[in-house]
Amino acid sequence: MQELRIIGLLITDRIKEAGLTQQVLTKHAHVIKSRLGFHEVSEDICSRVGVMLLQLRGKTEDCDNLENALRAIEGIEVQKMSFQY
């Protein structure tokens, strides 16, 4: 059986957390299949709050390591969806 894992991130202060978040995502890039982010309030203004969706691939242990590294960042909430097929 295989797992399809999608994690959602709520970043409460994008400006403050962007650097560390990007470092973690870069370190674990080999398990990120797709990445989608939202943060615009309007065409002219970007919100400090951001939402990101990540579709993961690879070994369960590697995906868990990414998820745990993101959970360790203050100001980020992580939610997970896991589908077995």
C-alpha positions in Angstrom: 0.0 0.0 0.0 1.2 3.5 -0.8 0.7 6.8 1.0 -0.2 10.1 -0.6 0.6 12.8 2.0 -0.4 16.5 1.8 0.6 18.9 4.6 -0.9 22.3 5.0 1.0 25.1 6.7 -0.4 28.2 8.3 2.4 30.7 8.7 1.3 33.4 11.1 4.1 35.9 10.3 5.6 35.3 6.9 8.1 38.1 7.2 9.5 36.8 10.5 9.4 33.1 9.6 10.2 33.1 5.9 14.0 32.6 6.2 13.9 29.6 8.5 10.9 28.1 6.7 12.7 28.3 3.4 15.8 26.7 4.9 13.8 23.8 6.1 12.0 23.4 2.8 15.3 23.6 0.9 16.9 21.0 3.1 14.0 18.6 2.6 13.3 19.5 -1.1 13.8 15.8 -2.2 10.5 14.9 -0.6 8.4 17.8 -1.9 6.6 16.9 -5.1 4.4 20.0 -5.3 4.3 23.3 -3.4 1.6 25.9 -3.5 1.5 29.1 -1.5 -1.1 31.8 -0.8 -0.5 35.2 0.9 -2.0 38.1 -1.1 -4.7 40.2 0.4 -5.2 42.2 -2.8 -3.2 42.9 -6.0 -1.3 45.6 -4.2 -0.9 44.2 -0.6 0.7 41.0 0.7 -0.6 39.6 4.0 1.8 38.7 6.8 -0.2 35.5 7.2 0.5 32.8 4.6 -0.9 29.4 3.7 1.2 26.7 2.0 0.3 23.3 0.7 2.9 20.6 0.1 2.4 17.3 -1.6 5.1 14.9 -0.3 6.8 11.8 -1.8 9.5 9.4 -0.8 10.2 7.5 2.3 7.9 7.8 5.2 10.8 8.6 7.5 12.0 11.5 5.3 8.4 12.9 5.1 8.1 12.7 8.9 11.5 14.5 9.3 10.2 17.4 7.1 6.9 17.6 9.0 8.7 17.6 12.4 11.2 20.3 11.3 8.3 22.5 10.2 6.4 21.9 13.5 9.5 23.0 15.4 9.3 26.5 13.9 7.4 28.9 16.1 4.6 30.6 14.3 3.8 27.7 12.0 0.8 25.4 12.4 1.0 22.1 10.4 -2.0 20.0 9.4 -1.7 16.7 7.6 -3.9 14.7 5.2 -2.8 11.1 4.5 -4.4 8.8 1.9 -3.7 5.1 1.5 -4.1 3.5 -1.8 
